Amino acid sequence: MPSDRNDVNPADIVFQRDFTRHLLRHWLKHLTGCEAACVLFIFDRTIQWGKMHERIPIRHFTDGIVSRDLKVHSEGVNYSRRQVMNALAALEAGGLIEVSSTSATAPKLFGLRVEANEDELKNFSNMKKIITPKRLKNAAPTGAETAQVKHETGAETAPTGAETAPHKRRKEKKTKTSKEKKLGSPDGEQTLSSVEERIAARQSEREAKRQQYLKQNRTLLKKELSRFWSDTIANYHADMRSLRLNIAQTSALYGKQKKFVVAMHEESFTAFIDFSIAHWHNIVASTFHWMTDAPQLVDAWFFLKHFDKFFAVYEKRDRLLNEWQNAVDAPTKDEVESEAVRRERQKLERERQKLEIERQKGRRVASVAKKRDLSKSLNDGEFKFNEDDDE
């Protein structure tokens, strides 16, 4: 959709519709995945909001946009910082985006060149194809080698062996490494015991690193913080899925770490995380018992949203630990009810036994009385035969 920049109104609904159609139909087929993600991200921040340019920090591309109340407005492009920088540099060199900066500290201004036509898009694709890789620049033939090849073959062609050798070594090394990772051993033999040993060794290594973080009492980097979070969940809650934090969660937790260090400079943030995850059920039951949808599993967003309450619980941890321990030692309501039911059952069993004894005793008394009455009747002659009757 080539057009004159002077006649463009980015707030116009018709222009937004037409440029969106042009972007999807003509731009994306000439872009790589990271380039397309960056272009769509810039389009969402500029033209979709009725603007031609917008200041966008690089961390918004990589980490997303999270507000102060931890509301996620965008997940970012899901690419590393290096990939995003390379993609933005290629788009700027190809003339598809406009980048300008007013100072060294302020974020750069990004905007899309809405007047880019199909020929410029094709030139952008061809430009990426003819770029010489960095590894081949160092392996380029010298002037003597080029002259020798020209004298022997009659053509100005460089020998290919010097260019392919670095790539060949890299490919062989990559194949060997992937084979070792896949099979678990250089010779290709893999058994169930070897896999279990490797998993146990990896778990012990992570646990040792986690304990080292707890003893060092220092702030962690973003990757270390995400790994420590998942390892702590796996250590205390083996039945839960200990997934790594995503980019937005890691950034938010990293910001909370700075707040914690300022408030409690003598304490370790890793110890706070360890305490919160280890006593997650007790904290939720005592602090969030009024909630109907309180998570029973460790939820990173719930922890970040109620960070102040978890922080207050950690400050009163000594008293709360004693209360939780006493609650564990004391019998629960179900246990008290079951004990009362057991005592009542025993009482009824004793009463039944007494009734059975009384019944047996009454039968014996009645039998003795009946025998006594029968012997008395025989002695009185009630059952003697009369002579008159006999005649």
C-alpha positions as CSV (number, residue, x, y, z in Angstrom):
1,M,0.0,0.0,0.0
2,P,2.5,2.7,-1.1
3,S,1.3,6.2,-0.3
4,D,2.6,9.7,0.3
5,R,3.6,10.2,4.0
6,N,2.1,13.7,3.9
7,D,-1.4,12.4,3.0
8,V,-1.4,9.7,5.7
9,N,-3.5,10.0,8.8
10,P,-2.7,7.1,11.1
11,A,-5.8,7.6,13.2
12,D,-8.0,7.0,10.1
13,I,-9.9,3.7,10.3
14,V,-9.8,3.2,6.6
15,F,-6.0,3.7,6.5
16,Q,-5.5,1.3,9.4
17,R,-7.6,-1.4,7.7
18,D,-5.8,-1.0,4.3
19,F,-2.3,-1.0,5.8
20,T,-3.1,-4.0,7.9
21,R,-4.2,-5.9,4.8
22,H,-1.1,-4.7,2.9
23,L,1.2,-5.7,5.8
24,L,-0.2,-9.2,6.0
25,R,-0.3,-9.8,2.3
26,H,3.0,-8.2,1.1
27,W,5.3,-7.6,4.0
28,L,5.3,-10.8,5.9
29,K,6.4,-13.1,3.1
30,H,9.7,-11.2,2.8
31,L,10.5,-11.3,6.6
32,T,11.9,-13.9,8.9
33,G,10.2,-14.9,12.1
34,C,12.0,-12.4,14.3
35,E,11.7,-9.6,11.8
36,A,7.9,-10.2,11.3
37,A,7.4,-10.3,15.1
38,C,9.3,-6.9,15.5
39,V,7.3,-5.3,12.6
40,L,4.0,-6.4,14.1
41,F,5.1,-5.2,17.6
42,I,6.0,-1.8,16.1
43,F,2.7,-1.7,14.2
44,D,0.8,-2.5,17.4
45,R,2.5,0.3,19.3
46,T,2.2,3.0,16.5
47,I,-0.5,2.8,13.8
48,Q,-2.9,0.8,15.9
49,W,-2.8,3.7,18.4
50,G,-3.1,6.4,15.7
51,K,0.6,7.4,15.7
52,M,3.4,7.1,13.2
53,H,6.3,7.0,15.7
54,E,6.7,5.7,19.2
55,R,9.5,5.4,21.7
56,I,10.0,1.7,22.4
57,P,12.7,0.4,24.7
58,I,14.4,-2.8,23.6
59,R,13.3,-4.6,26.8
60,H,9.7,-4.1,25.7
61,F,10.5,-6.2,22.6
62,T,12.2,-9.0,24.7
63,D,10.5,-8.9,28.1
64,G,7.0,-7.6,27.2
65,I,5.1,-4.7,28.8
66,V,4.1,-5.1,32.5
67,S,2.4,-2.3,34.4
68,R,3.2,-1.4,38.0
69,D,0.1,-3.4,39.3
70,L,1.6,-6.5,37.5
71,K,-0.9,-6.4,34.7
72,V,0.6,-7.9,31.5
73,H,-0.2,-5.7,28.5
74,S,2.1,-7.5,26.0
75,E,4.2,-10.7,26.1
76,G,6.9,-9.3,23.7
77,V,8.2,-11.0,20.6
78,N,9.6,-14.1,22.4
79,Y,13.1,-13.7,21.0
80,S,16.4,-13.0,22.6
81,R,17.9,-9.5,22.8
82,R,20.6,-10.3,20.2
83,Q,18.0,-11.6,17.7
84,V,15.9,-8.6,18.2
85,M,18.8,-6.2,17.7
86,N,19.9,-8.0,14.5
87,A,16.4,-8.0,13.2
88,L,15.9,-4.2,13.9
89,A,19.2,-3.5,12.3
90,A,18.3,-5.4,9.2
91,L,14.9,-3.8,8.9
92,E,16.5,-0.3,9.3
93,A,19.2,-1.1,6.7
94,G,16.5,-2.4,4.3
95,G,14.4,0.7,4.6
96,L,11.3,-0.9,6.1
97,I,11.4,0.9,9.5
98,E,12.6,4.3,10.6
99,V,14.7,4.6,13.7
100,S,15.8,7.8,15.3
101,S,17.2,8.8,18.7
102,T,17.3,12.2,20.5
103,S,19.7,11.2,23.3
104,A,21.9,8.3,24.3
105,T,19.7,7.4,27.3
106,A,16.2,7.9,26.0
107,P,14.5,5.0,24.0
108,K,14.7,5.2,20.3
109,L,11.8,6.3,18.1
110,F,10.5,3.5,15.9
111,G,8.1,3.8,12.9
112,L,7.1,1.8,9.8
113,R,7.7,3.1,6.3
114,V,4.1,2.9,5.0
115,E,5.2,4.0,1.6
116,A,7.4,0.9,1.0
117,N,6.4,-0.8,-2.3
118,E,6.8,-4.3,-3.5
119,D,10.1,-3.6,-5.3
120,E,11.7,-2.3,-2.1
121,L,10.4,-5.4,-0.3
122,K,12.0,-7.7,-2.9
123,N,15.3,-5.7,-2.7
124,F,15.2,-6.3,1.0
125,S,14.9,-10.0,0.5
126,N,17.7,-10.0,-2.0
127,M,19.9,-7.9,0.2
128,K,19.7,-10.6,3.0
129,K,20.7,-13.3,0.5
130,I,23.9,-11.7,-0.7
131,I,25.3,-10.8,2.7
132,T,28.6,-12.6,3.3
133,P,28.7,-14.5,6.6
134,K,31.3,-13.3,9.1
135,R,33.0,-16.6,9.2
136,L,33.7,-16.5,5.5
137,K,35.3,-13.0,5.6
138,N,38.3,-14.3,7.6
139,A,38.6,-17.3,5.3
140,A,38.7,-15.3,2.1
141,P,41.5,-16.2,-0.3
142,T,44.5,-14.0,-0.6
143,G,45.6,-12.3,-3.8
144,A,48.2,-14.9,-4.6
145,E,45.7,-17.7,-4.3
146,T,43.2,-15.9,-6.5
147,A,45.9,-15.3,-9.2
148,Q,46.9,-18.9,-9.1
149,V,43.3,-20.1,-9.5
150,K,42.8,-17.7,-12.4
151,H,46.0,-18.9,-14.1
152,E,45.1,-22.5,-13.8
153,T,41.3,-22.4,-14.5
154,G,41.0,-19.2,-16.4
155,A,38.2,-18.0,-14.2
156,E,38.1,-15.6,-11.3
157,T,36.7,-18.1,-8.7
158,A,38.0,-18.5,-5.2
159,P,38.7,-22.0,-3.8
160,T,35.8,-23.4,-1.9
161,G,37.8,-25.5,0.5
162,A,38.9,-22.5,2.6
163,E,35.3,-21.3,2.8
164,T,33.7,-24.6,3.8
165,A,36.4,-25.8,6.2
166,P,35.1,-23.7,9.2
167,H,31.5,-24.7,8.6
168,K,32.5,-28.3,8.2
169,R,34.4,-28.4,11.5
170,R,31.5,-26.6,13.2
171,K,29.0,-29.1,11.8
172,E,31.1,-32.1,12.9
173,K,31.4,-30.6,16.4
174,K,27.7,-29.9,16.6
175,T,26.8,-33.4,15.4
176,K,29.1,-35.0,18.0
177,T,27.7,-32.8,20.8
178,S,24.1,-33.6,19.8
179,K,24.9,-37.3,19.6
180,E,26.4,-37.3,23.1
181,K,23.5,-35.4,24.5
182,K,21.0,-37.8,22.8
183,L,22.7,-41.1,23.7
184,G,24.1,-40.1,27.1
185,S,27.6,-41.4,26.4
186,P,30.3,-41.0,23.7
187,D,30.1,-44.6,22.7
188,G,26.4,-44.6,22.1
189,E,25.4,-47.0,24.9
190,Q,22.5,-46.0,27.1
191,T,20.8,-48.0,29.8
192,L,18.1,-47.2,32.3
193,S,20.6,-47.1,35.2
194,S,22.8,-44.6,33.4
195,V,19.9,-42.3,32.7
196,E,18.8,-42.5,36.3
197,E,22.3,-41.8,37.5
198,R,22.5,-38.8,35.1
199,I,19.2,-37.4,36.3
200,A,20.2,-37.9,40.0
201,A,23.5,-36.2,39.4
202,R,21.8,-33.2,37.7
203,Q,19.3,-32.9,40.6
204,S,22.1,-33.0,43.2
205,E,24.0,-30.4,41.2
206,R,21.0,-28.1,41.1
207,E,20.4,-28.6,44.8
208,A,24.0,-27.8,45.6
209,K,23.8,-24.7,43.5
210,R,20.6,-23.7,45.3
211,Q,22.2,-24.2,48.7
212,Q,25.1,-22.1,47.5
213,Y,22.8,-19.2,46.6
214,L,21.2,-19.5,50.0
215,K,24.6,-19.2,51.8
216,Q,26.0,-16.5,49.6
217,N,23.3,-14.0,50.6
218,R,23.5,-12.0,47.3
219,T,21.1,-10.8,44.6
220,L,20.6,-13.1,41.7
221,L,20.5,-12.4,38.0
222,K,17.3,-13.0,36.0
223,K,18.3,-16.5,34.8
224,E,19.6,-17.5,38.2
225,L,16.4,-16.3,39.8
226,S,14.2,-18.3,37.4
227,R,16.3,-21.4,38.0
228,F,16.2,-21.0,41.8
229,W,12.4,-20.6,41.7
230,S,11.9,-23.9,39.8
231,D,14.5,-25.8,41.8
232,T,13.0,-24.7,45.1
233,I,9.5,-25.9,44.0
234,A,11.0,-29.2,42.9
235,N,12.7,-29.5,46.3
236,Y,9.7,-28.9,48.6
237,H,6.8,-29.9,46.4
238,A,7.8,-32.9,44.3
239,D,4.2,-33.5,43.2
240,M,4.0,-30.1,41.5
241,R,5.2,-29.1,38.1
242,S,8.2,-26.8,38.6
243,L,8.1,-24.8,35.4
244,R,10.5,-21.9,34.8
245,L,9.2,-18.4,35.1
246,N,8.4,-16.7,31.8
247,I,10.0,-13.4,30.8
248,A,7.4,-11.2,32.3
249,Q,7.3,-13.1,35.6
250,T,11.1,-13.1,35.8
251,S,11.3,-9.3,35.2
252,A,8.6,-8.6,37.8
253,L,10.3,-10.9,40.4
254,Y,13.7,-9.2,39.7
255,G,12.1,-5.9,40.4
256,K,10.6,-7.2,43.7
257,Q,14.1,-8.4,44.6
258,K,15.4,-4.8,44.5
259,K,12.5,-3.7,46.8
260,F,13.3,-6.5,49.2
261,V,17.0,-5.7,49.4
262,V,16.2,-2.0,50.1
263,A,13.7,-2.9,52.9
264,M,15.7,-5.8,54.5
265,H,19.3,-5.3,53.5
266,E,20.5,-7.8,56.1
267,E,18.3,-10.6,54.9
268,S,18.6,-12.7,51.7
269,F,16.0,-12.6,49.0
270,T,16.7,-16.3,48.2
271,A,15.9,-17.2,51.9
272,F,12.6,-15.3,51.5
273,I,11.7,-17.3,48.4
274,D,12.7,-20.5,50.1
275,F,10.6,-19.7,53.1
276,S,7.5,-18.7,51.0
277,I,7.6,-21.8,48.8
278,A,8.4,-24.2,51.7
279,H,5.4,-22.9,53.8
280,W,3.1,-22.1,50.9
281,H,0.1,-24.1,52.2
282,N,0.4,-22.6,55.8
283,I,0.7,-19.1,54.4
284,V,-2.3,-19.4,52.1
285,A,-4.4,-21.1,54.9
286,S,-3.5,-18.4,57.5
287,T,-3.4,-15.2,55.4
288,F,-5.7,-15.9,52.4
289,H,-8.3,-18.2,54.2
290,W,-11.1,-15.7,53.2
291,M,-10.5,-16.4,49.5
292,T,-12.6,-18.9,47.7
293,D,-10.1,-19.3,44.8
294,A,-6.8,-19.3,46.7
295,P,-4.3,-21.4,44.8
296,Q,-3.2,-24.6,46.5
297,L,-0.2,-24.9,44.1
298,V,2.6,-22.5,44.0
299,D,1.6,-19.7,41.6
300,A,4.1,-17.1,40.6
301,W,1.5,-14.4,39.6
302,F,-0.3,-14.9,42.9
303,F,3.0,-14.5,44.8
304,L,3.9,-11.3,42.9
305,K,0.4,-9.8,43.2
306,H,0.4,-10.4,47.0
307,F,4.1,-9.8,47.5
308,D,3.5,-7.4,50.4
309,K,1.5,-9.9,52.4
310,F,4.1,-12.6,51.9
311,F,6.7,-10.0,52.9
312,A,4.7,-9.3,56.2
313,V,4.5,-13.0,56.9
314,Y,8.2,-13.4,56.5
315,E,8.9,-10.6,59.0
316,K,6.8,-12.5,61.6
317,R,8.2,-15.9,60.6
318,D,9.5,-16.8,64.1
319,R,6.1,-16.5,65.8
320,L,4.2,-18.1,62.9
321,L,6.5,-21.1,62.8
322,N,5.7,-21.8,66.4
323,E,2.0,-21.5,65.8
324,W,2.2,-23.8,62.8
325,Q,4.2,-26.3,64.7
326,N,1.7,-26.3,67.6
327,A,-1.2,-26.6,65.1
328,V,0.5,-29.7,63.7
329,D,1.1,-31.3,67.1
330,A,-2.4,-30.6,68.4
331,P,-5.1,-33.0,67.4
332,T,-7.4,-31.9,64.6
333,K,-11.1,-31.7,64.7
334,D,-11.5,-35.0,62.8
335,E,-9.1,-36.7,65.2
336,V,-11.0,-35.4,68.2
337,E,-14.3,-36.6,66.7
338,S,-12.8,-40.0,65.9
339,E,-11.6,-40.4,69.5
340,A,-15.0,-39.5,70.9
341,V,-16.6,-42.0,68.5
342,R,-14.2,-44.7,69.6
343,R,-14.9,-44.1,73.3
344,E,-18.6,-44.2,72.7
345,R,-18.3,-47.5,70.8
346,Q,-16.3,-49.0,73.6
347,K,-18.9,-47.9,76.2
348,L,-21.7,-49.5,74.1
349,E,-19.7,-52.7,73.8
350,R,-19.3,-52.9,77.6
351,E,-23.0,-52.3,78.1
352,R,-23.8,-55.0,75.6
353,Q,-21.5,-57.5,77.4
354,K,-23.2,-56.6,80.7
355,L,-26.7,-57.2,79.3
356,E,-25.5,-60.5,77.8
357,I,-24.2,-61.6,81.2
358,E,-27.5,-60.6,82.9
359,R,-29.5,-62.5,80.3
360,Q,-27.4,-65.6,80.8
361,K,-27.7,-65.3,84.6
362,G,-31.5,-64.9,84.3
363,R,-31.8,-68.0,82.2
364,R,-29.8,-70.0,84.8
365,V,-32.0,-68.7,87.7
366,A,-35.2,-69.6,85.8
367,S,-33.9,-73.1,85.1
368,V,-33.0,-73.7,88.7
369,A,-36.4,-72.5,89.9
370,K,-38.2,-74.7,87.4
371,K,-36.3,-77.8,88.5
372,R,-37.0,-77.0,92.2
373,D,-40.8,-76.7,91.5
374,L,-40.8,-80.0,89.6
375,S,-39.0,-81.9,92.4
376,K,-41.4,-80.4,95.0
377,S,-44.4,-81.5,92.9
378,L,-43.1,-85.0,92.7
379,N,-42.5,-85.2,96.4
380,D,-46.1,-84.0,97.2
381,G,-47.5,-86.8,95.1
382,E,-49.2,-84.7,92.5
383,F,-48.1,-87.1,89.8
384,K,-49.0,-90.4,91.6
385,F,-51.5,-92.7,89.9
386,N,-54.9,-93.3,91.7
387,E,-56.1,-96.9,92.2
388,D,-59.6,-96.0,91.1
389,D,-58.2,-94.7,87.9
390,D,-56.2,-97.9,87.4
391,E,-59.3,-100.0,87.8
